[in-house]
């Protein structure tokens, strides 16, 4: 595993509840940190898939785009608004 590689994908802004209202996710690592430390619930089916997909992304088993798609599905499951950011 190459920990120094960020595995970037098109940035995604999540509108979260709590003290950190907006969270910008640009990498597989960002996605994993968001799911583990900032997610409102840890029992959804799409949430569990997204966590596993992040782990697979960190080990280069799946591409970063697949991690992003799994994160979006988990956000939809939790009704977390999200927006793609244009570079």
N, C-alpha and C positions, 0 to 999 in steps of 0.2 A: 504494500500500500504506500502510495506517495502522499504523505501528509502535507507536503509543501504545495501541492497542487489544489487549487480551490474548486475546480470543476464548475465553472461559471455557467449560468443560463440567464435568459432575459429576466431582468429584475421584476419582482412582484411585491406590491405593497399590500399588506394585510391590515385591516382596521380591527384592532384588538380592544377588548375592554381592559380596564385596569390602568395602572400608572403609565404604561407605555402604550399610548393610543395607536400609533402607527408602527408597524415593523416592516422593514424592507429586507427582502430575502433575495440574495444575488448568487448564492453558492449552495452546494450540497451541504456544506458545514453549517451555513446559516439556517437551512431548512431543518436539519437535525436539531440544532440548538433551539429553534422556535418550537418544534414539536415536543421536545423534552422539557423545556423550561417555561414556556409561555402559553401552552395550549390549555384551553379552558376545561377540557375533559379528556380522559385517557381510556375511554371504553368504547369508542366508536369503531366500527369495522374498517372504514376508510382510514381512520387514524392509525390503526394497527398496521394496515397495508403500507401507509406512508412511512411509518417508522422503519419497517423492514426494507422498504425501497431505498430509504436514506442510507441504511447500513450497506445495502448492496451497491449503492452509488459510491460510498466511501471506499469500497473495495474494488471499484471498477468493474462490477458485475453487470450493472445497468448504466446507461448514459444519463448525464445530468438532466436532459430534457424529460426523461421518464420520472425522475425525482420531482421535478417541477409539476408535472401532470398529477402525480400522486398527492402532492401538497395541495393543489387546487381542489382535487376531489375531497380531501379531508376538510378543507375550508368550507366547501359547499355543504358537507355533512353537518358541520357545526354552525352553518349560516354565518360564517365570517366573511364580510365583504372583502373583495380583493380586486386589485387593479394592476394591469401590466404597465410598467414604466417604460416610456420611449427614451432611448439613448440619444 
